[in-house]
Amino acid sequence: MTIDLQALLPIADRAATMAGDLVRTMAPGVVTAKGDRDMVTEVDHAVEWAVREFLARETPEVGFLGEEGGGGGEGLVWVLDPVDGTANLVHGIPLCAVSLGLVDAGVPVLGVIDLPFLGVRYSAAAGAGARAGGTAIRARDTRDLAGAIVSIGDYAVGEHARELNRPRLALTGELAARVQRVRMVGSAAIDLAWVAEGRTDATVMLNNKPWDTAAGSVIAREAGAVVVDVDGSPHTMRSRATLAAAPGIADDFLRLVAEAHRTASS
């Protein structure tokens, strides 16, 4: 299939507008437990249903994978997190996002992230750069970890959380000793978008759920950030983890994360 990303980007943008409006105007409604300390709201379901229906009409030849309803397909697939940061939303914290990516054979090629309560829209298409509110953005020109603000993904919850959190806690300790500040935002999409925009210098998530990272990884990459797996290989939807960093600190950041991971595993 020939992919016209410039034709698909406005469609993704319209889907994000519709989704963002729903997140901003709907009450969370009934909160349902998905697991230990994990939840889904009526807003999550409403956004995913609306976006799925819209994209099925506009791009029937493209597959769809949503966090709440599943799906998928071979080749070209839309990947949606209807509310990235559901816990934040439920608690009235405005750090949540709609994240819509387009993935081609496992590689993100287009992404739109909408922050409904902050009034910011990020977007990118492969080879065309990244934008925030229509303005081109670039990752920061940071050269020293000691001057870097680094965000980390949420700690694990549910079964095996204690074991899964050993490398996360070790990494937190290493970062606290080496970087300027450590932040935990609670939304992978925002973490990646803020690296792209230069608000933060790096982010690390020791997991790789496709709906969390499909849009943000291409936005960060198109803004000049280095986006890789924990072993340094190029990031895809099959990666084990997600690291994004300003290019000037990427090598040192990757070494720090790898060292913390080895220490926690030994």
Secondary structure in CASP SS format (residue, H / E / C, confidence):
PFRMAT SS
TARGET T0000
AUTHOR 0000-0000-0000
METHOD secondary structure of the structure
MODEL  1
M C 1.00
T C 1.00
I C 1.00
D C 1.00
L H 1.00
Q H 1.00
A H 1.00
L H 1.00
L H 1.00
P H 1.00
I H 1.00
A H 1.00
D H 1.00
R H 1.00
A H 1.00
A H 1.00
T H 1.00
M H 1.00
A H 1.00
G H 1.00
D H 1.00
L H 1.00
V H 1.00
R H 1.00
T H 1.00
M C 1.00
A C 1.00
P C 1.00
G C 1.00
V C 1.00
V E 1.00
T E 1.00
A E 1.00
K E 1.00
G E 1.00
D C 1.00
R C 1.00
D E 1.00
M E 1.00
V E 1.00
T E 1.00
E H 1.00
V H 1.00
D H 1.00
H H 1.00
A H 1.00
V H 1.00
E H 1.00
W H 1.00
A H 1.00
V H 1.00
R H 1.00
E H 1.00
F H 1.00
L H 1.00
A H 1.00
R H 1.00
E H 1.00
T C 1.00
P C 1.00
E C 1.00
V C 1.00
G E 1.00
F E 1.00
L E 1.00
G E 1.00
E C 1.00
E C 1.00
G C 1.00
G E 1.00
G E 1.00
G E 1.00
G C 1.00
E C 1.00
G C 1.00
L E 1.00
V E 1.00
W E 1.00
V E 1.00
L E 1.00
D E 1.00
P E 1.00
V E 1.00
D E 1.00
G C 1.00
T H 1.00
A H 1.00
N H 1.00
L H 1.00
V H 1.00
H C 1.00
G C 1.00
I C 1.00
P C 1.00
L C 1.00
C C 1.00
A E 1.00
V E 1.00
S E 1.00
L E 1.00
G E 1.00
L E 1.00
V E 1.00
D E 1.00
A C 1.00
G C 1.00
V E 1.00
P E 1.00
V E 1.00
L E 1.00
G E 1.00
V E 1.00
I E 1.00
D E 1.00
L E 1.00
P C 1.00
F C 1.00
L C 1.00
G C 1.00
V E 1.00
R E 1.00
Y E 1.00
S E 1.00
A E 1.00
A E 1.00
A C 1.00
G C 1.00
A C 1.00
G C 1.00
A E 1.00
R E 1.00
A E 1.00
G C 1.00
G C 1.00
T E 1.00
A E 1.00
I C 1.00
R C 1.00
A C 1.00
R C 1.00
D C 1.00
T C 1.00
R C 1.00
D C 1.00
L H 1.00
A H 1.00
G H 1.00
A C 1.00
I E 1.00
V E 1.00
S E 1.00
I E 1.00
G C 1.00
D C 1.00
Y C 1.00
A C 1.00
V C 1.00
G C 1.00
E C 1.00
H C 1.00
A H 1.00
R H 1.00
E H 1.00
L H 1.00
N H 1.00
R H 1.00
P H 1.00
R H 1.00
L H 1.00
A H 1.00
L H 1.00
T H 1.00
G H 1.00
E H 1.00
L H 1.00
A H 1.00
A H 1.00
R H 1.00
V C 1.00
Q C 1.00
R E 1.00
V E 1.00
R E 1.00
M C 1.00
V C 1.00
G C 1.00
S C 1.00
A H 1.00
A H 1.00
I H 1.00
D H 1.00
L H 1.00
A H 1.00
W H 1.00
V H 1.00
A H 1.00
E H 1.00
G C 1.00
R C 1.00
T C 1.00
D C 1.00
A E 1.00
T E 1.00
V E 1.00
M E 1.00
L C 1.00
N C 1.00
N C 1.00
K C 1.00
P H 1.00
W H 1.00
D H 1.00
T H 1.00
A H 1.00
A H 1.00
G H 1.00
S H 1.00
V H 1.00
I H 1.00
A H 1.00
R H 1.00
E H 1.00
A C 1.00
G C 1.00
A C 1.00
V E 1.00
V E 1.00
V E 1.00
D C 1.00
V C 1.00
D C 1.00
G C 1.00
S C 1.00
P E 1.00
H C 1.00
T C 1.00
M C 1.00
R C 1.00
S C 1.00
R C 1.00
A C 1.00
T E 1.00
L E 1.00
A E 1.00
A E 1.00
A C 1.00
P H 1.00
G H 1.00
I H 1.00
A H 1.00
D H 1.00
D H 1.00
F H 1.00
L H 1.00
R H 1.00
L H 1.00
V H 1.00
A H 1.00
E H 1.00
A H 1.00
H H 1.00
R H 1.00
T H 1.00
A H 1.00
S H 1.00
S C 1.00
END
